Structures are given as C-alpha cells and as structure tokens.
Amino acid sequence: MEKIHLSPRLDCVLHFVPRVECLADIGSDHAHLPCRAVQIGRVDSAIAGEVRPGPLYQSTVNVAKQGLQDRIDVRLGDGLDVLREQGEASAISIAGMGGELIADILERGKKKIGKKTVLILQPNSREPRVRRWLDHNGWIISDEAIVNEGHHVYEVIRACQGYKPKSLSELELMMGPVLSSKQERLFIKKWKNRERRLSSILKALRNTKQSDEVLKKIEESQKELHLIHSYFENK
C-alpha cells in the first residue's frame, strides 16, 4: 500500500475528521482524503462521492491502487444523494468548493444527515454562507482552522448538532466564531490584507459612475470594512 500524501488544505480537513465508523467525502476528487483516513485508522470505511464520470473513474483507480476496494465505496451522485439512508455516514466532508455550493449541497441533502453526524467543511470562498446555513439549521461550530496553501488561505469548519444558546453575530459569520477567538497570526494577516483591499475597492468605486450596482457594492464593502474595524478596535 502506497502512502497517500495530502496537501496542507486536505491535511487540515483530515485533522478534523473524528474517529468514526464511516466517512463520506463529497466531491472527493481522486479519493485522496478517504484513502488517507482509512490508511491511518481514522475511519473504518469511507464513501467517495463524485458527480461526474471522469473524477469517479480516477477515484476508483486510486482506491484500487491502494487495495482499499473493500473499505472505500466510490459512488456516482449529486451531493448527498450518494448516501443511501440517513446517518449512513458518521462524518461528512465537503472540501474545495464555493461556500454557496456547499450550503446548497447541505440544504438539498439534509435528510441524509444523521443527528450525530459530524460535518467537516472547507469552502474556497464565501465562508459566511456556510456558517449562516449551519447557524440557521441548528448546527454548532465546534472548531475552525485556517491554513495557507500556495497563494491561497483556506478555512476549515467542523460542526455538530446540539443545543445553541444564541445565533452567531454578523462578525462571527464573517470571521468565524472560533477563528476570531483564536486570533492566529495567519488569521490576523488575512483580515489585515482584506482591510487594505476593501479600502482600495471603496476608493475605486467612489470614482466610478454611481449606478445601482455600484452603490450596492459600496454598501456591502462599507459594511464588511466596518466589521473588520470593529474587530481590531476591540482587541
């Protein structure tokens, strides 16, 4: 069996996978994550879900190459449609997609998610959209991580169902309730860069013809910049 090497992003996702019976990796893309999770004994079995035949074939080849055909089931289907019943997977990972797509997958497939299922989500963009879905659907964000890979910074979110004393604030939705409390160096760097970027965007927008679209963009940028300022002013 050949050891699967994961990128920093996927290694961070793997770190959040609990010791469970079955992991479902949605949009698995080569099935590297489920293969590694099985290899290190993090999970007993896994489901690698793919929506297109090409990635499905590649995942099937990789699973066979590792000799894990009896422990990893590669399935073709859209999102959580690959799960045959509610709670089939003890943990579900969805990584490498936009936040809106991840939220849409969760919304369309929420009847397949068990009450004790753990979600590990890694959106490439629009992280607040994922957190908002979790917050509105009774999920608690139990941990978050931030990781650098190449020129990109990624956030990983782990969530479970349970008692929610209060909803997330707009700042927590944007920055993450756990990440904003950890205040790691990469987190600070990300939001300082974002602060500078927003200031430049607003300057350019104010020198642009003021259409309804431009005015909306100005309003959105000002709101985000205000939240960033309020965060750093209180630290």
C-alpha positions as CSV (number, residue, x, y, z in Angstrom):
1,M,0.0,0.0,0.0
2,E,1.4,3.4,-1.0
3,K,1.1,6.2,1.5
4,I,-1.2,9.0,0.3
5,H,0.3,12.5,0.7
6,L,-2.2,15.2,1.2
7,S,-1.9,18.9,0.5
8,P,-1.8,21.3,3.6
9,R,-5.5,22.1,2.9
10,L,-6.7,18.5,2.9
11,D,-4.4,17.5,5.7
12,C,-6.2,20.2,7.8
13,V,-9.5,18.7,6.8
14,L,-8.3,15.2,7.8
15,H,-7.2,16.5,11.2
16,F,-10.8,17.5,11.8
17,V,-12.2,14.0,10.9
18,P,-13.2,12.3,14.2
19,R,-12.6,8.6,14.9
20,V,-15.8,7.2,13.3
21,E,-17.1,4.2,11.5
22,C,-17.8,5.8,8.1
23,L,-16.7,9.0,6.4
24,A,-18.5,10.3,3.3
25,D,-16.3,12.6,1.2
26,I,-18.5,14.6,-1.2
27,G,-16.8,15.7,-4.4
28,S,-13.8,13.5,-3.4
29,D,-11.6,14.3,-6.4
30,H,-9.1,11.3,-6.6
31,A,-10.4,10.0,-3.3
32,H,-7.1,11.0,-1.6
33,L,-8.8,12.1,1.6
34,P,-10.8,9.0,2.3
35,C,-7.9,6.8,1.3
36,R,-5.6,8.5,3.8
37,A,-8.3,8.5,6.5
38,V,-8.7,4.7,6.2
39,Q,-4.9,4.2,6.0
40,I,-4.2,5.9,9.3
41,G,-7.2,4.2,11.0
42,R,-9.2,7.4,11.5
43,V,-12.2,5.7,9.9
44,D,-13.2,2.1,9.3
45,S,-14.7,2.7,5.9
46,A,-15.5,5.5,3.6
47,I,-17.7,6.7,0.7
48,A,-16.1,8.8,-2.1
49,G,-18.9,10.7,-3.8
50,E,-18.4,12.1,-7.3
51,V,-20.9,13.9,-9.6
52,R,-19.1,13.3,-12.9
53,P,-17.8,10.1,-14.5
54,G,-14.3,11.4,-15.0
55,P,-13.4,12.0,-11.4
56,L,-15.4,8.8,-10.5
57,Y,-13.1,6.8,-12.7
58,Q,-10.0,8.4,-11.2
59,S,-11.2,7.8,-7.7
60,T,-11.9,4.2,-8.5
61,V,-8.4,3.7,-9.9
62,N,-6.8,5.3,-6.9
63,V,-8.8,3.3,-4.4
64,A,-7.9,0.1,-6.3
65,K,-4.2,1.1,-6.4
66,Q,-4.2,1.3,-2.6
67,G,-6.0,-2.0,-2.3
68,L,-8.9,-0.4,-0.4
69,Q,-11.8,-1.6,-2.6
70,D,-13.4,-3.5,0.3
71,R,-13.3,-0.4,2.6
72,I,-13.9,2.6,0.3
73,D,-17.1,2.7,-1.9
74,V,-16.8,5.1,-4.8
75,R,-20.3,6.3,-5.8
76,L,-21.7,8.5,-8.6
77,G,-24.3,11.0,-7.5
78,D,-25.1,14.6,-6.9
79,G,-24.0,15.8,-3.4
80,L,-25.5,13.8,-0.5
81,D,-27.6,11.7,-3.0
82,V,-24.7,9.2,-2.8
83,L,-25.8,8.3,0.7
84,R,-28.4,5.6,0.8
85,E,-30.0,6.4,4.1
86,Q,-30.0,9.0,6.9
87,G,-27.0,8.6,9.1
88,E,-25.1,6.2,6.8
89,A,-22.0,8.3,7.2
90,S,-20.8,9.2,10.8
91,A,-18.9,12.1,9.3
92,I,-19.3,14.1,6.1
93,S,-16.5,16.1,4.5
94,I,-17.1,18.6,1.7
95,A,-14.0,20.4,0.6
96,G,-12.7,22.5,-2.3
97,M,-16.0,24.1,-3.4
98,G,-17.5,27.6,-3.1
99,G,-19.5,28.3,0.1
100,E,-22.7,28.8,-1.8
101,L,-22.4,25.3,-3.4
102,I,-21.6,23.7,-0.1
103,A,-24.6,25.3,1.6
104,D,-26.8,24.2,-1.4
105,I,-25.5,20.6,-1.1
106,L,-26.3,20.6,2.6
107,E,-29.7,22.1,2.1
108,R,-30.7,19.6,-0.6
109,G,-29.4,16.6,1.3
110,K,-30.1,17.5,4.9
111,K,-32.5,14.5,5.3
112,K,-29.5,12.2,4.7
113,I,-27.5,13.7,7.6
114,G,-27.8,11.9,10.9
115,K,-28.3,13.7,14.2
116,K,-24.8,12.6,15.4
117,T,-23.1,13.2,12.1
118,V,-20.1,15.5,12.2
119,L,-19.6,17.9,9.3
120,I,-16.1,19.0,8.1
121,L,-16.4,21.8,5.6
122,Q,-13.7,23.6,3.6
123,P,-15.2,26.3,1.4
124,N,-12.9,28.0,-1.1
125,S,-14.9,31.2,-0.9
126,R,-17.9,32.8,0.8
127,E,-17.3,31.1,4.1
128,P,-20.1,33.2,5.8
129,R,-22.6,31.5,3.6
130,V,-21.6,28.1,5.0
131,R,-21.7,29.4,8.6
132,R,-25.1,31.0,8.0
133,W,-26.6,27.7,6.8
134,L,-25.1,25.9,9.8
135,D,-26.4,28.6,12.2
136,H,-29.9,28.6,10.7
137,N,-30.2,24.8,10.8
138,G,-29.2,24.1,14.4
139,W,-25.5,23.3,14.0
140,I,-22.8,24.3,16.4
141,I,-19.4,25.2,15.0
142,S,-17.2,23.2,17.4
143,D,-13.8,24.1,15.8
144,E,-12.2,26.0,13.0
145,A,-8.8,26.2,11.4
146,I,-7.0,28.4,8.9
147,V,-4.3,27.1,6.6
148,N,-2.1,28.5,3.9
149,E,-1.5,26.7,0.6
150,G,0.4,28.4,-2.1
151,H,-1.1,31.9,-2.6
152,H,-4.4,31.0,-1.0
153,V,-5.7,31.0,2.6
154,Y,-8.4,28.4,3.4
155,E,-10.7,28.0,6.3
156,V,-11.9,24.6,7.7
157,I,-15.1,24.3,9.8
158,R,-16.2,21.4,11.9
159,A,-19.8,21.3,13.1
160,C,-22.1,19.1,15.1
161,Q,-25.7,19.3,16.1
162,G,-26.7,20.3,19.7
163,Y,-28.1,23.0,21.9
164,K,-27.5,26.5,20.6
165,P,-27.7,29.2,23.3
166,K,-27.6,32.0,20.7
167,S,-27.2,32.7,17.0
168,L,-23.9,33.8,15.5
169,S,-23.3,37.6,15.1
170,E,-22.6,39.1,11.7
171,L,-18.9,39.3,12.7
172,E,-18.8,35.6,13.8
173,L,-20.5,34.7,10.5
174,M,-17.8,36.6,8.6
175,M,-14.7,35.8,10.5
176,G,-15.7,32.6,12.3
177,P,-16.7,32.2,16.0
178,V,-13.6,30.0,16.8
179,L,-11.1,31.6,14.5
180,S,-11.9,35.1,15.7
181,S,-11.3,34.0,19.3
182,K,-8.0,32.1,18.5
183,Q,-6.5,35.2,16.7
184,E,-3.8,33.2,15.0
185,R,-1.1,35.0,13.0
186,L,-2.4,33.8,9.6
187,F,-6.0,34.9,10.6
188,I,-4.8,38.4,11.5
189,K,-2.7,38.6,8.3
190,K,-5.8,37.6,6.2
191,W,-8.1,40.2,7.7
192,K,-5.5,43.0,7.6
193,N,-4.9,42.2,3.9
194,R,-8.7,42.2,3.4
195,E,-9.0,45.5,5.2
196,R,-6.5,47.1,2.8
197,R,-8.1,45.5,-0.2
198,L,-11.6,46.8,0.8
199,S,-10.2,50.3,1.3
200,S,-8.8,50.3,-2.3
201,I,-12.0,48.9,-3.6
202,L,-14.1,51.6,-2.0
203,K,-11.8,54.3,-3.3
204,A,-12.1,53.0,-6.9
205,L,-15.9,52.6,-6.6
206,R,-16.4,56.1,-5.4
207,N,-14.6,57.3,-8.5
208,T,-17.0,55.2,-10.7
209,K,-20.3,56.2,-12.1
210,Q,-22.8,55.6,-9.4
211,S,-25.2,53.0,-10.8
212,D,-27.5,50.9,-8.5
213,E,-25.0,48.0,-8.8
214,V,-22.0,50.2,-7.8
215,L,-24.0,51.7,-4.9
216,K,-24.9,48.2,-3.7
217,K,-21.2,47.2,-3.9
218,I,-20.2,50.3,-1.9
219,E,-22.7,49.5,0.8
220,E,-21.5,45.8,1.1
221,S,-17.9,46.8,1.2
222,Q,-18.5,49.5,3.8
223,K,-20.4,47.0,6.0
224,E,-17.6,44.4,5.8
225,L,-14.9,47.1,6.4
226,H,-16.9,48.3,9.5
227,L,-17.0,44.8,10.9
228,I,-13.2,44.4,10.4
229,H,-12.5,47.7,12.0
230,S,-14.8,46.9,15.0
231,Y,-13.0,43.6,15.5
232,F,-9.5,45.1,15.6
233,E,-10.6,48.1,17.7
234,N,-11.8,45.7,20.4
235,K,-8.6,43.6,20.5
